[in-house]
Amino acid sequence: MINTFIFRAINICSKPDLLQSELDYLRAVAIDRGFSPAIIDRCVRKFSKINNSSFKPELNKSLVVLPFYPKISYKISSILKKFDFFTVFSPVNKLCFSNLKDSRIPSNNWGIYKISCQCGLSYIGQTKRALRFRLNEHKNYVKNQELNKSSIAVHCRNFNHNFDFSSASIIQHCSSIFDLDFYEAYHIKKNSKSLVNDLSMVPPLSPIWSGILPLDGVTCQS
């Protein structure tokens, strides 16, 4: 999977700096999923051995930058070449990872998660990493009373309650890390009456969703 993403980045990116940006992004996300840095580095070295001069257009030709769509872009490029245009491709969107870990192990999943307290209230948050890493952070925040970093720590300190971290679960799987903010805001607003979250920190939802998503009477903000 990692080889595929890196190979695709090299074939789509039109400039060395764009390629390096994609490789850095892929490396960071893969490591975030729990892969060994050594594995990532080997894959990058394997596919990034490319001559940067191949990105430089011929000076006697006009440069055309096209969004990359399989098959279509190559056909357009072939036509433009006949008219002495040099074509380079740019990625339509950032390359995204879905959940690369085995979904049969809940603690390896990522997305929108929920942790319940003994009093019946809960905390909802997002994580780009395996859930177990985020839970360990919350435990440390509670243990060290780092109130500025965790609403869970604040609740535990104020009410002397305990959260059941062992039963924490992913309530929303996301296909892209770019979906996290939306789904986190949606689930927090939907369950706002039963959460310990600091609601002032929740990103606003567009009013367009108020007539589509069931938000239990919570008003969306522009």
C-alpha positions in Angstrom: 0.0 0.0 0.0 2.8 2.4 0.9 4.6 1.6 -2.3 1.5 2.3 -4.3 1.0 5.8 -2.7 4.6 6.8 -3.2 4.7 5.5 -6.8 1.5 7.5 -7.5 2.9 10.7 -6.0 6.1 10.4 -8.2 4.0 9.9 -11.3 1.5 12.7 -10.6 3.6 15.5 -9.1 4.9 18.0 -11.6 7.7 19.6 -9.6 10.4 18.4 -7.2 9.0 20.5 -4.3 5.5 19.2 -4.8 6.9 15.6 -4.8 8.8 16.2 -1.6 5.7 17.7 0.0 3.7 14.6 -0.9 6.5 12.2 0.3 6.8 14.0 3.6 3.0 13.9 4.1 2.8 10.1 3.3 5.7 9.4 5.6 4.1 11.3 8.5 0.7 9.7 8.1 2.2 6.2 7.7 4.3 6.6 10.9 1.3 8.0 12.6 -0.5 4.7 11.8 2.2 2.7 13.6 4.5 1.7 10.8 8.3 1.6 11.4 10.2 4.6 10.1 12.8 2.3 8.6 10.1 0.8 6.3 8.9 4.2 5.2 12.4 5.4 4.5 13.2 2.3 2.3 10.0 2.8 0.3 10.8 6.5 -0.3 14.4 5.7 -1.3 13.2 3.0 -3.7 10.9 5.3 -5.6 12.3 8.7 -5.1 15.5 8.0 -7.1 14.4 10.2 -10.0 16.2 12.8 -11.9 14.8 16.2 -11.0 15.6 17.4 -14.5 12.8 15.3 -15.8 10.4 17.9 -14.2 11.9 20.8 -16.3 9.9 21.6 -19.4 11.6 22.2 -22.7 12.2 26.0 -23.0 11.0 26.1 -26.6 7.6 24.8 -25.6 4.7 26.5 -23.8 3.9 24.9 -20.5 0.4 23.7 -19.7 -0.5 22.5 -16.2 -3.4 20.0 -16.0 -5.2 18.3 -13.1 -4.4 14.6 -13.2 -7.2 12.2 -14.1 -6.2 8.7 -15.3 -6.4 8.1 -19.0 -8.1 11.5 -19.8 -5.0 13.6 -18.9 -2.6 11.4 -21.0 -4.9 11.7 -24.0 -5.1 15.5 -23.7 -1.3 15.7 -23.2 -0.8 13.7 -26.4 -3.0 16.1 -28.4 -1.3 19.2 -26.9 2.2 17.8 -27.7 1.3 17.9 -31.4 0.9 21.7 -31.1 4.2 22.1 -29.3 2.8 22.3 -25.7 4.6 20.7 -22.8 2.2 19.3 -20.3 2.7 18.6 -16.6 0.2 17.2 -14.2 -0.8 18.4 -10.7 -2.6 16.3 -8.1 -6.3 17.0 -7.8 -6.3 16.4 -4.0 -3.8 15.4 -1.4 -3.2 11.7 -1.2 -5.1 10.2 1.7 -4.8 7.1 3.8 -7.8 5.1 4.8 -7.4 2.8 7.9 -4.3 0.7 7.1 -4.4 -1.3 10.3 -6.3 -4.5 10.8 -9.9 -3.3 11.7 -10.4 -6.4 13.7 -8.3 -4.9 16.5 -10.4 -1.9 17.8 -7.4 -0.3 19.5 -5.7 0.0 16.1 -8.5 1.9 14.5 -8.7 5.7 14.1 -11.4 8.3 13.5 -14.0 9.8 15.9 -13.9 8.1 19.4 -16.0 8.1 22.5 -15.0 7.5 26.1 -17.6 7.1 28.9 -17.5 8.3 32.5 -18.9 6.4 35.5 -21.5 9.2 35.8 -23.0 8.5 32.4 -21.5 11.5 30.6 -19.0 10.9 27.8 -16.2 12.6 25.9 -16.0 12.6 22.1 -12.8 13.4 20.2 -10.8 12.7 17.0 -7.6 10.9 16.4 -5.4 10.4 13.3 -3.5 7.6 15.0 -4.4 4.2 16.4 -6.9 4.8 19.3 -4.6 3.2 21.9 -2.1 6.1 21.5 -4.7 8.8 22.1 -6.1 6.9 25.1 -2.7 6.8 26.7 -2.4 10.5 26.3 -5.8 11.1 28.0 -4.7 8.8 30.9 -1.5 10.8 31.3 -3.5 14.1 31.3 -5.7 12.8 34.1 -2.8 11.4 36.1 -0.8 14.6 35.8 -3.9 16.9 36.0 -3.0 18.7 32.8 -6.3 20.6 32.8 -5.4 22.8 29.9 -5.0 19.8 27.6 -8.1 17.6 28.4 -11.7 18.1 29.3 -11.6 14.6 30.7 -8.9 15.7 33.2 -11.0 18.7 34.2 -14.1 16.6 34.8 -12.1 14.0 36.8 -10.6 16.7 39.0 -13.8 18.6 39.6 -16.0 15.6 40.4 -13.5 12.9 41.4 -14.9 10.6 38.7 -13.2 7.9 36.6 -13.5 7.3 32.8 -13.6 3.7 31.5 -10.8 3.9 29.0 -11.0 0.1 28.4 -14.4 0.4 26.8 -13.5 3.4 24.6 -14.5 2.9 21.0 -14.4 4.4 17.5 -18.0 5.7 16.7 -17.2 7.0 13.3 -14.7 5.6 10.8 -13.3 8.1 8.3 -12.0 7.4 4.9 -9.7 10.5 5.0 -8.1 12.5 7.8 -9.7 15.6 6.1 -13.1 14.3 7.3 -12.2 14.3 11.0 -13.1 17.9 11.8 -16.6 17.6 10.3 -17.5 14.3 11.9 -16.1 15.4 15.3 -18.2 18.6 15.2 -21.3 16.6 14.1 -21.1 14.0 16.8 -20.3 16.5 19.6 -23.3 18.7 18.6 -25.6 15.8 18.2 -24.7 14.5 21.8 -23.9 17.9 23.4 -26.2 17.4 26.4 -24.4 14.3 27.5 -20.8 15.3 27.0 -18.0 16.8 29.2 -16.4 18.4 26.1 -15.7 22.1 26.1 -18.4 23.1 23.6 -16.8 26.5 22.9 -13.9 24.6 21.2 -16.1 22.7 18.8 -15.8 23.8 15.1 -19.1 25.3 13.8 -21.2 23.4 11.3 -22.6 25.1 8.3 -26.4 25.9 8.5 -26.9 23.7 5.4 -26.5 20.6 7.6 -29.3 21.6 10.0 -32.0 20.3 7.7 -30.2 17.2 6.8 -28.4 15.8 9.9 -30.3 14.8 13.1 -28.7 17.2 15.7 -31.3 16.8 18.5 -32.3 20.4 18.3 -28.8 21.8 18.4 -28.5 24.9 16.2 -25.8 25.0 13.6 -23.7 28.1 13.4 -22.4 29.8 10.2 
